[in-house]
């Protein structure tokens, strides 16, 4: 499987000319999205630290964009000539006009593409319009830059991509795809002998697309070991990238071995090779051991105490995912949707409970059991020791609770409804065979026996164990 590995700065410095050797101070550098937060950061960096003396900054708002006039004044005071152009880089004709206006005596020597927008949502909520909204400033603009500058003598062509395109960030399918395109374009240009590199950024502490993410999404990202970059760290990585030959690099800050390091279930597969300390196998073994220990503790408790322990577990996981102060903030009878769960949080919640208990609950868990009390009751039943799981009246009551908690549509999808109907009608369709005295008829079976017979007849006994 693919894995990320740490790049070594300067590992192929002798071949830098292929990927870009920095910016010629005598030329012009074009920053697309140059008046935004990160655009301003790198405009300052190029002038103050890299010696660039002429910049063209584009954005849809141009000089009227927030902070644009102050940025021009600041860069001018540092000795740079700055042009701000109102231009949608996805409009080929408008971008061609900007590129064509660069003076011959100060030719275009570098491009930095920083533009982008977010329109996050789970896959089912995406529409062609939402995909287009994200692709236009990323993909269309990058293609225009590539085609309009490919015959120019550039020293570097840098695309600001995102780690979402590498890791597949949940809820960002459109954004991930757009950034994966930028990574591929950088490698295509490199294969054609053109200078290029794509930097797939992780989140920034101040500025960048992460500023537009909701707090729940940020907490989710932090739990995978990804921390936010400071401006100093980001500009350092920007400079370091120019000493590395790779056409596509991931630039982000990770914490995979500290006290807050992610669990085995939370660690993205691509980051497994970077995790220090416990291996993935060891993490999985630890998780399995923890689940077994939890089940052993439950087995020693009476039913009432067992139910409270499971409820505490459910509330603790919900609080952690939603960023609440603690389990006490999660009201047992309040619906999960009212607590702030979305589809992504529901999946994460389900996975966390699966790791903690060793069960394999369905992905629809919080929809089938919509509050903490109902969910805890279901999990407590699933975790009840085998010796008393279905015994006598208690077992019969448990079967009733299980059937009441399973939507009829799921029973029908599993083929169980038809089997039950067939069993109910069997006496009318064919003569009842002679049975030994110890083999009761369907009419005499208790609910437990009826369900067992239905499962055996449908072949779904194993498949329905996680319901």
FIMAR-499738 format. One record per residue: residue in one letter; x, y, z of N, C-alpha, C in turn. Coordinates in steps of 0.05 Angstrom, whole numbers, padded with zeros to 5 digits, always signed. Layout:
<recs>
AXYZXYZXYZ ...
</recs>
This chain:
<recs>
X+00017-00024+00000+00000+00000+00000+00018+00025+00000 X+00008+00047-00012+00024+00072-00012+00027+00083+00016 X+00050+00094+00022+00055+00106+00048+00071+00132+00043 X+00066+00152+00060+00082+00176+00060+00108+00171+00074 X+00130+00183+00064+00156+00181+00077+00167+00209+00081 X+00184+00212+00100+00196+00239+00104+00217+00245+00082 X+00214+00269+00071+00233+00278+00050+00258+00289+00064 X+00281+00287+00051+00305+00297+00062+00313+00322+00046 X+00315+00345+00059+00322+00370+00046+00349+00368+00033 X+00350+00377+00008+00375+00378-00007+00385+00351-00016 X+00367+00331-00016+00376+00304-00023+00385+00301-00052 X+00374+00318-00070+00382+00317-00098+00387+00346-00108 X+00401+00361-00092+00405+00390-00099+00418+00394-00126 X+00433+00375-00135+00447+00378-00161+00428+00378-00184 X+00403+00369-00180+00384+00367-00202+00362+00387-00199 X+00366+00408-00183+00345+00427-00177+00333+00440-00202 X+00349+00444-00222+00340+00459-00246+00315+00446-00259 X+00312+00419-00255+00289+00406-00267+00264+00415-00253 X+00265+00417-00227+00241+00423-00212+00237+00453-00207 X+00257+00469-00212+00256+00498-00207+00278+00506-00188 X+00292+00527-00194+00314+00536-00178+00309+00562-00163 X+00284+00567-00157+00278+00592-00144+00270+00614-00164 X+00269+00639-00154+00260+00661-00171+00283+00680-00177 X+00285+00688-00202+00304+00708-00210+00295+00735-00200 X+00310+00749-00183+00302+00775-00173+00298+00796-00195 X+00310+00792-00218+00307+00811-00240+00280+00808-00254 X+00266+00787-00249+00241+00782-00264+00216+00788-00247 X+00193+00779-00257+00167+00784-00244+00156+00757-00235 X+00145+00757-00211+00132+00733-00200+00102+00738-00198 X+00086+00720-00209+00057+00722-00208+00046+00705-00186 X+00030+00717-00168+00016+00703-00146-00014+00704-00152 X-00025+00681-00159-00054+00679-00163-00067+00674-00136 X-00086+00691-00129-00096+00690-00102-00078+00705-00083 X-00064+00725-00094-00042+00739-00080-00051+00759-00059 X-00077+00766-00058-00086+00785-00038-00099+00771-00014 X-00102+00745-00015-00113+00730+00008-00094+00728+00031 X-00102+00715+00052-00085+00713+00076-00058+00700+00070 X-00059+00676+00057-00033+00663+00051-00019+00678+00028 X-00034+00690+00010-00021+00705-00012-00004+00728+00000 X-00015+00741+00020-00001+00763+00033+00024+00752+00048 X+00021+00729+00061+00044+00717+00075+00067+00712+00056 X+00061+00700+00033+00083+00693+00014+00092+00716-00003 X+00075+00736-00007+00085+00760-00020+00106+00774-00002 X+00100+00776+00023+00120+00788+00042+00145+00771+00042 X+00142+00745+00043+00165+00727+00045+00182+00729+00020 X+00170+00730-00003+00186+00731-00028+00202+00758-00030 X+00190+00779-00020+00203+00805-00021+00224+00807+00001 X+00217+00801+00026+00234+00805+00048+00256+00784+00050 X+00251+00759+00043+00270+00737+00048+00282+00726+00022 X+00268+00729+00000+00277+00716-00025+00287+00737-00046 X+00285+00762-00040+00297+00782-00057+00281+00789-00082 X+00256+00780-00084+00240+00786-00108+00233+00816-00107 X+00235+00829-00131+00231+00858-00132+00207+00866-00149 X+00194+00848-00162+00170+00855-00176+00149+00833-00174 X+00125+00840-00164+00103+00821-00160+00078+00830-00175 X+00064+00810-00185+00037+00815-00195+00018+00798-00178 X+00000+00810-00164-00019+00796-00147-00046+00797-00159 X-00058+00774-00163-00085+00774-00175-00105+00763-00154 X-00129+00773-00157-00152+00762-00141-00177+00773-00155 X-00199+00762-00149-00224+00771-00162-00231+00800-00153 X-00223+00807-00129-00229+00835-00119-00208+00855-00127 X-00185+00846-00135-00163+00864-00142-00155+00882-00119 X-00150+00907-00125-00141+00926-00104-00162+00932-00084 X-00187+00925-00090-00209+00930-00072-00213+00906-00052 X-00197+00885-00055-00199+00863-00037-00190+00872-00009 X-00201+00860+00012-00194+00868+00039-00164+00866+00044 X-00152+00888+00053-00124+00889+00060-00105+00893+00037 X-00115+00894+00012-00098+00896-00011-00081+00921-00012 X-00094+00944-00007-00079+00970-00008-00057+00971+00013 X-00063+00961+00037-00043+00961+00059-00020+00943+00051 X-00026+00920+00039-00005+00902+00031+00013+00914+00010 X+00002+00928-00010+00018+00942-00030+00036+00962-00017 X+00025+00977+00001+00042+00998+00015+00065+00985+00031 X+00059+00963+00044+00080+00949+00059+00102+00938+00041 X+00094+00926+00019+00114+00914+00001+00130+00936-00013 X+00117+00958-00020+00131+00980-00033+00152+00992-00014 X+00145+00993+00012+00164+01004+00031+00189+00986+00034 X+00186+00961+00026+00209+00942+00026+00224+00943+00000 X+00216+00960-00018+00231+00963-00043+00221+00947-00066 X+00196+00936-00065+00185+00921-00086+00166+00937-00103 X+00164+00930-00129+00144+00941-00146+00121+00921-00147 X+00097+00930-00140+00074+00912-00137+00051+00921-00155 X+00041+00903-00171+00017+00907-00187-00005+00889-00177 X-00028+00900-00172-00051+00884-00163-00072+00885-00186 X-00080+00861-00195-00099+00860-00218-00124+00845-00209 X-00147+00856-00216-00173+00842-00212-00176+00822-00234 X-00174+00797-00228-00174+00776-00249-00184+00750-00237 X-00203+00737-00251-00211+00710-00245-00193+00692-00262 X-00174+00679-00249-00155+00663-00264-00168+00639-00279 X-00192+00632-00272-00206+00611-00286-00217+00622-00313 X-00216+00648-00317-00224+00661-00343-00198+00663-00359 X-00195+00646-00379-00170+00645-00394-00163+00672-00407 X-00183+00685-00419-00177+00710-00432-00168+00731-00413 X-00180+00733-00389-00172+00752-00369-00144+00747-00359 X-00138+00721-00354-00111+00714-00345-00090+00719-00367 X-00097+00714-00391-00078+00719-00413-00071+00749-00415 X-00091+00766-00409-00086+00795-00409-00066+00802-00387 X-00069+00790-00364-00050+00796-00342-00022+00786-00349 X-00020+00762-00359+00007+00751-00366+00019+00768-00389 X+00003+00776-00408+00013+00791-00431+00022+00819-00423 X+00012+00830-00400+00019+00857-00391+00046+00858-00377 X+00058+00835-00371+00084+00835-00357+00105+00847-00376 X+00120+00867-00368+00139+00880-00386+00162+00861-00395 X+00171+00866-00419+00192+00849-00430+00218+00851-00414 X+00223+00875-00404+00248+00878-00389+00247+00867-00361 X+00223+00860-00352+00220+00847-00326+00203+00822-00330 X+00212+00802-00346+00196+00780-00355+00185+00763-00331 X+00164+00748-00338+00153+00730-00318+00172+00706-00313 X+00181+00703-00288+00200+00681-00282+00188+00661-00263 X+00166+00667-00250+00155+00649-00230+00126+00652-00227 X+00112+00630-00220+00084+00629-00215+00079+00615-00189 X+00061+00626-00172+00052+00613-00148+00021+00614-00148 X+00009+00591-00150-00020+00589-00151-00031+00582-00123 X-00044+00602-00110-00053+00598-00083-00084+00598-00080 X-00098+00603-00102-00127+00607-00101-00142+00581-00095 X-00165+00585-00082-00182+00562-00076-00206+00570-00059 X-00227+00554-00060-00250+00557-00043-00259+00530-00033 X-00275+00530-00011-00286+00506+00000-00316+00505-00004 X-00327+00481-00007-00356+00477-00006-00359+00448+00004 X-00355+00445+00030-00353+00418+00041-00381+00405+00046 X-00381+00379+00045-00405+00364+00050-00400+00334+00044 X-00417+00317+00057-00414+00288+00051-00421+00283+00022 X-00413+00260+00012-00415+00254-00017-00444+00258-00027 X-00463+00248-00011-00491+00249-00020-00502+00277-00024 X-00488+00297-00011-00498+00325-00013-00486+00340-00036 X-00465+00328-00050-00452+00343-00071-00469+00343-00096 X-00467+00365-00111-00481+00369-00136-00461+00378-00157 X-00467+00377-00182-00448+00388-00202-00441+00417-00197 X-00460+00432-00187-00454+00460-00181-00433+00463-00159 X-00436+00446-00138-00417+00448-00116-00389+00438-00124 X-00388+00418-00142-00362+00410-00152-00350+00432-00169 X-00365+00444-00186-00356+00466-00203-00345+00489-00187 X-00359+00496-00165-00351+00518-00148-00323+00514-00138 X-00316+00490-00131-00289+00484-00120-00268+00480-00142 X-00277+00467-00164-00258+00461-00186-00249+00487-00201 X-00267+00506-00204-00261+00529-00221-00236+00544-00211 X-00234+00553-00186-00210+00568-00178-00185+00550-00175 X-00189+00524-00172-00165+00506-00169-00157+00495-00196 X-00174+00480-00208-00167+00464-00232-00167+00482-00257 X-00188+00497-00262-00189+00513-00286-00167+00534-00286 X-00162+00547-00263-00141+00567-00262-00114+00554-00266 X-00109+00531-00254-00083+00517-00257-00078+00510-00286 X-00098+00500-00300-00095+00493-00328-00089+00518-00345 X-00103+00539-00340-00097+00564-00354-00069+00574-00350 X-00060+00573-00325-00032+00581-00319-00012+00563-00333 X-00017+00537-00333+00000+00518-00347+00002+00524-00376 X-00021+00528-00389-00021+00531-00418-00010+00559-00427 X-00016+00580-00411-00007+00607-00418+00022+00612-00413 X+00035+00596-00396+00063+00601-00389+00082+00579-00398 X+00072+00558-00410+00090+00535-00416+00113+00542-00435 X+00109+00563-00452+00130+00571-00470+00148+00593-00459 X+00143+00602-00435+00159+00622-00422+00183+00610-00407 X+00203+00626-00402+00227+00616-00389+00224+00619-00358 X+00206+00603-00347+00202+00604-00318+00224+00589-00303 X+00229+00599-00279+00248+00585-00262+00233+00568-00241 X+00207+00574-00236+00192+00557-00218+00162+00562-00223 X+00146+00541-00219+00117+00540-00223+00106+00524-00199 X+00096+00538-00179+00088+00526-00154+00058+00526-00151 X+00047+00502-00146+00018+00499-00141+00013+00494-00112 X-00004+00510-00100-00012+00505-00072-00035+00485-00072 X-00029+00460-00065-00048+00439-00063-00056+00435-00034 X-00069+00413-00028-00078+00407+00000-00074+00378+00006 X-00067+00373+00032-00065+00345+00041-00091+00330+00038 X-00113+00345+00035-00139+00331+00031-00138+00314+00005 X-00123+00323-00015-00121+00308-00039-00105+00283-00037 X-00088+00282-00016-00070+00259-00012-00084+00239+00008 X-00095+00250+00029-00106+00234+00051-00136+00228+00046 X-00149+00243+00029-00178+00239+00025-00194+00248+00049 X-00192+00274+00056-00204+00284+00080-00235+00280+00080 X-00246+00267+00100-00275+00263+00100-00291+00289+00097 X-00312+00288+00080-00329+00311+00076-00318+00331+00056 X-00295+00325+00043-00283+00343+00024-00277+00329-00002 X-00296+00313-00012-00291+00298-00037-00285+00316-00060 X-00300+00338-00063-00296+00356-00085-00269+00371-00083 X-00263+00380-00058-00238+00394-00053-00214+00375-00056 X-00217+00350-00047-00195+00331-00049-00189+00325-00078 X-00210+00321-00094-00206+00315-00123-00192+00338-00137 X-00200+00363-00131-00188+00386-00144-00158+00388-00138 X-00151+00382-00113-00123+00384-00105-00107+00360-00115 X-00119+00337-00117-00105+00315-00130-00098+00321-00159 X-00116+00336-00172-00110+00345-00199-00085+00362-00200 X-00082+00381-00181-00059+00398-00180-00033+00381-00177 X-00034+00361-00159-00011+00344-00156-00003+00330-00182 X-00024+00320-00196-00019+00306-00221-00008+00325-00242 X-00019+00350-00243-00009+00369-00262+00021+00375-00258 X+00029+00377-00233+00057+00383-00227+00075+00360-00238 X+00066+00335-00234+00081+00313-00243+00081+00311-00274 X+00059+00319-00286+00057+00319-00315+00077+00340-00327 X+00077+00364-00315+00096+00384-00324+00125+00375-00321 X+00130+00363-00298+00158+00354-00293+00166+00333-00314 X+00147+00315-00322+00153+00295-00342+00158+00308-00369 X+00147+00331-00374+00151+00346-00399+00176+00363-00398 X+00191+00363-00375+00215+00379-00373+00210+00407-00365 X+00185+00413-00354+00178+00440-00346+00182+00442-00315 X+00190+00466-00306+00193+00469-00277+00166+00468-00264 X+00164+00454-00242+00139+00451-00228+00142+00436-00202 X+00125+00444-00183+00122+00428-00158+00095+00435-00146 X+00084+00415-00133+00058+00419-00119+00063+00414-00089 X+00054+00433-00073+00057+00431-00044+00029+00426-00032 X+00025+00402-00022+00000+00394-00010+00001+00402+00020 X-00011+00425+00026-00009+00436+00053-00028+00423+00072 X-00018+00420+00097-00036+00414+00119-00049+00440+00128 X-00064+00440+00150-00077+00464+00160-00057+00485+00171 X-00065+00510+00168-00049+00532+00179-00063+00543+00204 X-00047+00551+00223-00058+00562+00248-00072+00589+00243 X-00061+00605+00225-00073+00631+00218-00073+00633+00188 X-00097+00633+00176-00099+00635+00147-00102+00608+00134 X-00105+00608+00108-00108+00583+00094-00137+00574+00095 X-00142+00552+00081-00170+00542+00079-00181+00532+00105 X-00163+00524+00124-00172+00513+00149-00188+00534+00165 X-00184+00560+00160-00199+00580+00174-00229+00578+00168 X-00236+00565+00145-00264+00563+00138-00277+00537+00148 X-00261+00520+00161-00272+00495+00171-00286+00499+00198 X-00307+00484+00203-00321+00486+00228-00304+00473+00250 X-00308+00480+00275-00292+00470+00297-00292+00439+00299 X-00315+00427+00293-00316+00398+00295-00297+00385+00275 X-00296+00396+00251-00278+00386+00230-00249+00389+00238 X-00242+00412+00250-00215+00416+00260-00207+00396+00281 X-00226+00391+00300-00220+00372+00321-00216+00344+00309 X-00232+00337+00289-00230+00312+00276-00202+00309+00263 X-00193+00330+00251-00167+00330+00238-00145+00327+00259 X-00147+00341+00281-00127+00340+00302-00125+00312+00313 X-00147+00297+00314-00147+00270+00326-00132+00250+00308 X-00127+00258+00283-00111+00240+00265-00082+00247+00267 X-00074+00265+00285-00046+00271+00289-00036+00295+00272 X-00054+00309+00258-00047+00331+00241-00051+00357+00257 X-00029+00372+00261-00030+00398+00275-00028+00421+00255 X-00035+00445+00264-00034+00468+00247-00005+00479+00245 X+00001+00490+00222+00027+00503+00217+00026+00532+00225 X+00048+00541+00236+00052+00570+00240+00062+00582+00214 X+00061+00609+00212+00072+00623+00189+00102+00617+00185 X+00116+00617+00207+00145+00612+00206+00151+00584+00196 X+00135+00564+00205+00139+00537+00196+00131+00534+00167 X+00110+00547+00159+00101+00545+00131+00120+00557+00111 X+00131+00580+00117+00150+00593+00099+00176+00577+00098 X+00184+00565+00121+00208+00548+00121+00204+00524+00103 X+00180+00511+00104+00175+00488+00087+00174+00496+00058 X+00164+00520+00052+00163+00530+00025+00191+00532+00013 X+00209+00543+00029+00237+00546+00020+00251+00519+00018 X+00246+00502+00038+00259+00475+00038+00250+00459+00014 X+00225+00462+00006+00214+00446-00017+00231+00450-00042 X+00243+00474-00045+00259+00480-00069+00286+00466-00069 X+00293+00452-00047+00318+00437-00047+00312+00407-00050 X+00287+00400-00055+00279+00372-00058+00269+00367-00086 X+00277+00346-00098+00271+00340-00126+00242+00333-00131 X+00228+00321-00112+00201+00311-00117+00183+00332-00128 X+00166+00324-00147+00147+00343-00160+00123+00348-00142 X+00117+00329-00124+00094+00332-00106+00102+00326-00078 X+00098+00345-00060+00106+00342-00032+00082+00348-00014 X+00082+00336+00009+00062+00342+00029+00075+00358+00051 X+00065+00382+00056+00077+00400+00075+00058+00403+00099 X+00063+00388+00120+00045+00391+00143+00059+00383+00169 X+00047+00390+00191+00059+00385+00217+00044+00362+00230 X+00059+00342+00240+00047+00318+00251+00055+00313+00279 X+00037+00301+00295+00043+00291+00321+00031+00263+00323 X+00048+00243+00317+00039+00215+00316+00049+00198+00338 X+00065+00210+00356+00077+00193+00377+00074+00205+00405 X+00063+00229+00408+00060+00242+00434+00037+00230+00450 X+00031+00244+00472+00010+00234+00490-00017+00235+00477 X-00020+00255+00458-00046+00257+00445-00046+00244+00418 X-00028+00225+00413-00026+00212+00387-00052+00196+00381 X-00059+00194+00355-00084+00180+00348-00083+00150+00354 X-00106+00139+00358-00108+00110+00362-00105+00096+00335 X-00105+00070+00336-00102+00054+00311-00125+00060+00292 X-00149+00063+00302-00172+00068+00285-00172+00096+00273 X-00159+00115+00286-00159+00142+00277-00137+00149+00258 X-00116+00133+00258-00092+00140+00242-00097+00134+00212 X-00095+00154+00194-00099+00149+00166-00078+00129+00156 X-00086+00111+00139-00067+00090+00129-00041+00102+00117 X-00043+00124+00103-00020+00136+00090+00001+00146+00109 X-00007+00150+00134+00011+00161+00155+00023+00139+00172 X+00016+00114+00167+00025+00092+00185+00055+00089+00184 X+00068+00094+00161+00097+00091+00159+00112+00113+00174 X+00098+00135+00181+00111+00157+00195+00108+00156+00225 X+00090+00139+00235+00085+00137+00263+00109+00125+00278 X+00117+00139+00298+00140+00129+00314+00129+00115+00339 X+00145+00098+00351+00136+00084+00375+00121+00059+00367 X+00097+00057+00377+00081+00033+00372+00075+00029+00343 X+00077+00005+00333+00070-00001+00305+00040-00002+00303 X+00030-00003+00278+00002-00005+00273-00008-00032+00285 X+00007-00053+00282-00001-00079+00293-00003-00078+00323 X+00016-00064+00336+00016-00062+00365-00008-00045+00374 X-00014-00023+00359-00036-00006+00365-00062-00022+00364 X-00065-00039+00342-00089-00055+00339-00091-00075+00362 X-00069-00087+00369-00069-00106+00391-00077-00092+00417 X-00067-00068+00422-00074-00053+00446-00104-00047+00446 X-00115-00040+00423-00143-00034+00421-00160-00059+00428 X-00152-00082+00416-00166-00107+00421-00164-00114+00451 X-00141-00110+00463-00137-00116+00491-00155-00098+00508 X-00157-00072+00501-00173-00054+00516-00203-00061+00514 X-00211-00070+00491-00240-00078+00488-00245-00103+00504 X-00227-00122+00504-00231-00146+00520-00232-00140+00549 X-00215-00122+00558-00215-00114+00586-00241-00101+00594 X-00251-00084+00576-00277-00070+00582-00299-00091+00584 X-00300-00111+00567-00320-00131+00567-00318-00148+00592 X-00294-00154+00600-00290-00170+00625-00300-00154+00649 X-00295-00128+00650-00306-00112+00672-00336-00112+00673 X-00348-00110+00649-00377-00111+00647-00389-00137+00657 X-00375-00159+00650-00385-00186+00657-00387-00190+00687 X-00371-00175+00702-00371-00179+00731-00392-00161+00745 X-00407-00145+00729-00426-00126+00741-00454-00137+00738 X-00472-00129+00756-00500-00135+00753-00512-00118+00730 X-00535-00125+00720-00547-00112+00697-00548-00082+00700 X-00558-00072+00722-00562-00043+00726-00535-00028+00724 X-00515-00039+00738-00489-00026+00737-00476-00029+00710 X-00481-00051+00696-00471-00055+00669-00482-00034+00650 X-00508-00029+00652-00520-00009+00635-00509+00018+00640 X-00504+00025+00665-00493+00052+00671-00465+00054+00660 X-00449+00033+00662-00421+00034+00652-00421+00038+00622 X-00439+00025+00607-00440+00028+00578-00450+00056+00571 X-00470+00066+00586-00480+00093+00582-00457+00114+00586 X-00441+00110+00606-00418+00128+00611-00399+00127+00587 X-00395+00104+00576-00377+00101+00553-00388+00116+00528 X-00414+00113+00523-00427+00126+00501-00425+00156+00504 X-00431+00166+00527-00431+00195+00532-00403+00207+00530 X-00383+00191+00539-00355+00201+00538-00346+00203+00509 X-00352+00183+00492-00345+00184+00464-00359+00207+00450 X-00384+00211+00456-00399+00232+00443-00387+00259+00450 X-00381+00263+00476-00369+00288+00485-00343+00294+00471 X-00326+00273+00469-00300+00277+00456-00302+00285+00427 X-00320+00273+00413-00323+00279+00384-00335+00306+00380 X-00354+00314+00397-00368+00340+00393-00353+00363+00406 X-00332+00357+00422-00317+00378+00435-00330+00388+00460 X-00348+00373+00472-00361+00381+00497-00341+00379+00520 X-00348+00393+00542-00331+00393+00565-00326+00366+00578 X-00346+00349+00576-00344+00322+00588-00370+00306+00584 X-00370+00281+00593-00394+00264+00589-00419+00276+00601 X-00416+00291+00623-00440+00303+00637-00454+00322+00619 X-00440+00333+00598-00453+00352+00580-00471+00339+00560 X-00469+00312+00558-00485+00297+00538-00510+00286+00553 X-00533+00299+00548-00557+00290+00561-00566+00262+00550 X-00571+00243+00568-00576+00216+00558-00600+00213+00539 X-00621+00230+00543-00645+00227+00527-00647+00248+00505 X-00626+00263+00501-00626+00283+00480-00617+00271+00454 X-00631+00276+00432-00625+00264+00406-00597+00271+00397 X-00583+00252+00385-00556+00258+00375-00555+00281+00355 X-00575+00282+00338-00576+00304+00318-00578+00331+00332 X-00592+00332+00355-00594+00357+00369-00568+00364+00384 X-00552+00344+00390-00527+00349+00403-00506+00361+00384 X-00510+00357+00358-00492+00369+00338-00478+00348+00320 X-00488+00324+00320-00476+00303+00303-00483+00308+00274 X-00463+00306+00257-00469+00305+00228-00460+00277+00218 X-00462+00272+00192-00456+00246+00182-00428+00237+00187 X-00409+00255+00185-00381+00248+00190-00376+00241+00219 X-00388+00258+00237-00385+00252+00265-00397+00226+00273 X-00420+00219+00259-00433+00193+00265-00415+00170+00258 X-00401+00171+00236-00383+00150+00228-00360+00148+00248 X-00349+00170+00256-00327+00170+00275-00336+00159+00302 X-00360+00167+00310-00371+00157+00335-00374+00127+00335 X-00385+00117+00313-00389+00088+00310-00362+00074+00311 X-00342+00084+00297-00316+00071+00296-00303+00071+00324 X-00306+00093+00339-00294+00095+00366-00307+00074+00384 X-00333+00072+00383-00347+00052+00400-00340+00024+00392 X-00336+00019+00366-00328-00007+00357-00301-00015+00368 X-00282+00004+00369-00256-00002+00380-00257-00006+00410 X-00274+00010+00423-00275+00008+00453-00289-00017+00462 X-00308-00028+00446-00324-00051+00455-00317-00077+00441 X-00304-00075+00418-00298-00099+00403-00322-00108+00386 X-00344-00093+00387-00367-00100+00371-00364-00089+00342 X-00382-00096+00325-00382-00085+00298-00410-00073+00292 X-00416-00051+00305-00443-00039+00302-00446-00028+00274 X-00471-00026+00264-00476-00016+00237-00469+00013+00234 X-00464+00022+00209-00458+00050+00204-00482+00068+00211 X-00506+00057+00211-00530+00072+00217-00536+00073+00247 X-00516+00068+00263-00520+00065+00292-00537+00087+00305 X-00529+00112+00301-00543+00134+00315-00570+00140+00303 X-00576+00129+00280-00602+00133+00268-00621+00111+00279 X-00610+00087+00283-00626+00065+00294-00631+00069+00324 X-00612+00081+00337-00614+00086+00366-00607+00115+00371 X-00627+00134+00369-00622+00162+00366-00613+00178+00390 X-00610+00166+00414-00599+00181+00436-00582+00162+00453 X-00568+00173+00472-00548+00158+00487-00561+00135+00503 X-00585+00140+00515-00598+00120+00531-00605+00095+00514 X-00617+00100+00491-00625+00078+00473-00601+00063+00462 X-00580+00078+00455-00556+00066+00444-00542+00049+00466 X-00541+00060+00490-00528+00045+00512-00543+00019+00518 X-00570+00020+00517-00585-00004+00522-00580-00025+00501 X-00578-00016+00476-00572-00035+00454-00544-00047+00458 X-00524-00030+00464-00497-00040+00467-00494-00058+00491 X-00508-00051+00513-00507-00068+00537-00518-00095+00531 X-00539-00097+00515-00550-00123+00508-00531-00139+00491 X-00517-00125+00472-00498-00139+00455-00474-00149+00472 X-00467-00135+00493-00444-00141+00509-00451-00159+00533 X-00476-00167+00535-00484-00184+00558-00470-00211+00555 X-00459-00222+00576-00444-00248+00575-00462-00269+00562 X-00449-00287+00548-00464-00308+00533-00482-00325+00551 X-00473-00329+00575-00487-00347+00593-00516-00338+00599 X-00520-00311+00600-00547-00301+00606-00558-00284+00584 X-00547-00287+00559-00555-00269+00537-00584-00274+00528 X-00592-00300+00528-00619-00306+00518-00634-00325+00535 X-00628-00326+00560-00640-00345+00578-00667-00337+00588 X-00686-00355+00586-00713-00352+00598-00727-00327+00589 X-00743-00316+00609-00760-00293+00604-00742-00269+00596 X-00719-00267+00609-00701-00244+00603-00692-00245+00574 X-00686-00269+00564-00678-00272+00536-00701-00265+00517 X-00725-00274+00525-00748-00268+00508-00753-00238+00507 X-00749-00224+00529-00753-00195+00530-00732-00181+00513 X-00707-00192+00514-00686-00180+00498-00692-00182+00468 X-00703-00206+00459-00710-00209+00431-00731-00189+00423 X-00750-00184+00441-00771-00165+00435-00759-00137+00432 X-00740-00129+00450-00727-00103+00448-00711-00100+00422 X-00697-00122+00415-00681-00121+00390-00699-00117+00366 X-00721-00133+00365-00739-00131+00342-00752-00103+00341 X-00759-00092+00364-00771-00065+00365-00751-00044+00355 X-00725-00048+00360-00705-00029+00353-00695-00030+00324 X-00703-00052+00310-00694-00056+00282-00716-00046+00263 X-00710-00026+00246-00731-00017+00227-00740-00040+00210 X-00766-00040+00203-00777-00062+00186-00763-00063+00159 X-00754-00039+00150-00741-00039+00123-00715-00055+00124 X-00701-00055+00147-00676-00070+00149-00682-00100+00150 X-00703-00108+00163-00710-00136+00164-00718-00145+00136 X-00732-00127+00121-00740-00134+00094-00716-00136+00076 X-00697-00116+00078-00673-00117+00061-00656-00142+00066 X-00657-00151+00091-00641-00175+00098-00655-00201+00090 X-00680-00199+00080-00694-00223+00072-00708-00237+00094 X-00708-00226+00118-00719-00239+00142-00749-00238+00142 X-00760-00215+00133-00789-00213+00133-00803-00234+00117 X-00793-00239+00093-00805-00260+00076-00804-00287+00089 X-00781-00293+00102-00778-00319+00115-00799-00322+00137 X-00802-00301+00153-00821-00302+00175-00850-00306+00164 X-00856-00291+00143-00883-00295+00131-00887-00323+00120 X-00866-00334+00108-00868-00361+00097-00873-00381+00120 X-00859-00377+00142-00862-00395+00165-00891-00393+00176 X-00901-00368+00177-00928-00364+00187-00949-00377+00169 X-00944-00377+00143-00963-00388+00124-00959-00418+00118 X-00937-00429+00129-00929-00456+00121-00952-00476+00127 X-00966-00473+00149-00986-00492+00157-01009-00493+00138 X-01015-00470+00125-01037-00469+00106-01030-00480+00079 X-01004-00479+00071-00996-00486+00045-00990-00516+00041 X-00983-00530+00063-00977-00558+00060-00984-00572+00086 X-00990-00598+00083-00996-00614+00107-00973-00613+00127 X-00980-00611+00152-00959-00610+00172-00948-00638+00177 X-00922-00642+00174-00910-00668+00177-00912-00678+00206 X-00911-00704+00208-00912-00716+00235-00886-00708+00250 X-00888-00700+00274-00865-00692+00290-00863-00709+00315 X-00839-00715+00324-00837-00728+00350-00849-00711+00372 X-00855-00723+00394-00867-00708+00416-00849-00686+00425 X-00822-00689+00423-00804-00668+00433-00798-00647+00412 X-00811-00647+00389-00806-00627+00368-00831-00610+00365 X-00833-00588+00378-00858-00572+00378-00865-00560+00351 X-00891-00555+00346-00899-00542+00321-00893-00513+00323 X-00896-00499+00300-00891-00470+00299-00909-00456+00319 X-00934-00465+00321-00953-00452+00339-00944-00453+00368 X-00928-00474+00375-00920-00478+00402-00893-00465+00409 X-00879-00455+00388-00852-00444+00392-00854-00417+00407 X-00834-00413+00424-00831-00387+00436-00817-00368+00417 X-00816-00342+00423-00804-00323+00404-00775-00329+00397 X-00760-00338+00417-00732-00344+00412-00729-00366+00392 X-00744-00388+00395-00743-00410+00376-00751-00402+00348 X-00772-00386+00347-00782-00377+00321-00761-00361+00306 X-00748-00342+00320-00727-00326+00307-00704-00343+00299 X-00696-00362+00315-00674-00380+00309-00680-00396+00284 X-00705-00407+00282-00713-00422+00259-00713-00405+00234 X-00722-00380+00236-00722-00362+00213-00694-00357+00203 X-00676-00352+00222-00648-00346+00214-00635-00370+00201 X-00641-00394+00211-00629-00418+00199-00640-00422+00171 X-00666-00417+00167-00678-00421+00141-00668-00401+00121 X-00660-00377+00129-00652-00357+00110-00622-00357+00106 X-00607-00371+00122-00578-00371+00119-00566-00345+00129 X-00581-00329+00145-00572-00303+00153-00562-00303+00182 X-00559-00326+00194-00553-00327+00222-00528-00311+00229 X-00507-00316+00213-00482-00301+00218-00484-00272+00209 X-00498-00267+00187-00499-00240+00176-00514-00221+00193 X-00532-00231+00211-00548-00213+00227-00538-00210+00255 X-00515-00221+00261-00505-00220+00289-00500-00191+00297 X-00492-00173+00278-00486-00146+00286-00509-00127+00287 X-00533-00137+00282-00557-00120+00282-00562-00109+00310 
</recs>
